Amino acid sequence: MMQWKIFTARTILLCIFFFSLLSKAQGTILSDDCDACHGIFPGMMEEAPPGEPQKFALQNLLCVNCHSSAGKDSIKILGGVKVPVVHNTMKPASLLAGGNFYYVATVLGDRKGHNVDGIASLDIKFRSNPPGYDIESDPSVKGYKVEKPLTCAGSNGCHGNRNVENPFVAIRGSHHADDTPLDGSTTARSYRYLKNTDKIKGVLGLEDQDWGQNSSFKKHNEYSPSMDNFCASCHGNFYRQDKIGKMSPWFRHPAGVLLPKTEEYANYNPEFPSPLNRPGIRMYSPDAPVARDPVPATPVETVEPGADIVFCLSCHLAHASPNDSMLRWDYDAITSGETGGGCLICHTGKTE
Amino acid sequence: MPYRENRIAKSKEQRAKSNVFYVLLILLYALCSVLFAGAVDAKMKGRCKDCHSMHADTPYPVLTKGGCVGCHGQLPNGTQNIITTGKARIPQVFHHMQNGDLAGGNFYYVADGYNPDYSKGHNVLGISQPESIPTMISPPGFIGNVVIPGGKGPVDWPEQQVLTCSGAWGCHGDRNIYDPYLSMYTAHHTHNGELDGSTVGKSYRFLYGIKGVEHPDWEYEATIDNHNGYKGDFNHNTIDTISYLCGECHGKFHPNPNLGGAKEGGFANFTLWVRHPADISFSTVHGGFAGSEYQDYVTYSLESPVAHFNPTGREKVVDADSILMCMSCHRAHASPYSDALRWDYSKISAEDMTREGCLICHTRKGGHQ
């Protein structure tokens, strides 16, 4: 009888576990192999005297260690779970949507990306000062501390709660929390765990299951213009209207503006014709993506000038890229009056 | 001839014909490339980064590196009149190269900080302070509300209004638009075709509505058969001549009825003038061309150029159809001489035997007669 009860209880628990798996989005990490992530980095917890709380030993390095790889692959498997690699110590075979810190970690890599602590040393030119930082645009109560290095998460980082200084604490729990719907209500329910503070709605978006690896016009992230506000937290002068001008004319390249439906912009991504019987609609280019409001439920293959939005990541990768200014393309190689690509995906009138 | 040999012979003949055809095709292609290469090129060719900065610490309009003057006056004390950056060749309107002044002249002569003499040229924002003498509060000869391509010029010239490179208070771009940079929108990237004046980009030197032919080196080392081709029209019923552009601000000096007309300049053709005319041909001078002193201006002079109804930039001969224009005497930007003249007016005299300056046209006013 007892055995039957135990069997029944186990079956029910298994069912609950199984159905809870189905109800969770695939972004939430669910694995029965805790050690795969938590046991491979010894020293995660420092020894503490009895009665005192334990401290996390590696802090920012925990993020770096888990999301790095000594190989070329930019997605690795830990405990049966896909883990996006943001830092390959050898040249990555392919880039994820955020790029790869490999390029900033190389010699003379400062111009290639964000110099994140544990991956790259301080930027020789900017040190730890975010270019264009404007404290009024930073919703973090703690603010960015220039005397400290850039971190993955926390007040000096991008991910997690920026009101929390400790990078690990800032994001703790998010990997296992319910991440649907992606409505910006919690860190876990924010696009790529990008949520400045508790009081600020997190970044919205549609997360590609492979983090943008091998993205195409059919399969890609979908971005929200809330990404611009997020970038502006540390680079406010590149976003605030009083700093960039008001189209008449612009003083700095705008972000968070509609891709115009007139003039050269109407021919966005000129290498591909408009879809049949859909004049004014252009094909999506993963090399110069747009943001949309609202974020579509599935990736959209097209771009609608006049409705879709130019944003920071139209030109830049978030982490690092092979190109200066962490651009999606080699700015040095883009020449007006010649063939397209790069800037000329939008600025089609500057081609030959 | 046996069948096989016949076929071989025919085959050889066909191959020969085919070769000739391909050679002709290649020659045709080469010819087209030469003839039309300029017609399909964009005006501006070069890396975006050479002229633009996306998130500059000190930003300038249209994301430029320093605005108009920042690009076209990069090295005021430098000795380059054309700066090449990558594939971009940028004419310098403000430099210190000896004998390097381009067709428009050189703002160096009026530039603050470089021993300026404001009488020598236009006082443009970013280069010179406005002139404060009463006669220069507004452009000399200014007439308000005149017809300009696409609209009307400013009704008044406010006392505090500074001259700009472009826009309503400048020369370049669409003068119906106040903002200097918006008035030039897309011009630098417009495809070079015929300069028909239909857009700013398709106008001579981005002077909206003006026609002409541009010397590729802005007349640096120009020759008498390879120079700017200036548009002129002695009928005074068009607004596409280089002199009309000047008249948009200096209206009283142009005989077009839209501008000063007969009231300010005297009757247009075959008459005596009150002010020195512009946009008149030698064929329409008082007394006629035949037997006039202008007959002796025979070979095109880079010192005192003339305009043409259909300019080519290759005109070598000056004749009755050649047209006198503002640029025959003046530089557009500034010159080493007062009134932005091409020569030192104070040294031109009726006893002069050299036939320089005014005497290039007025051949019998010198000491020759």
Interface residues (C-beta under 8 A of the other chain):
Chain A: P131 G132 H235 N237 F238 K243 I244 G245 S248 P249 W250 F251 R252 H253 E263 E264 C315 S325 Y331 D332 A333 I334 T335 S336 G337 E338 C343 G349 K350 E352
Chain B: V40 D41 A42 K43 M44 K45 G46 R47 C48 K49 M54 H55 A56 P59 Y60 P61 V62 L63 G86 K87 D179 Y181 L182 Y185 T186 H189
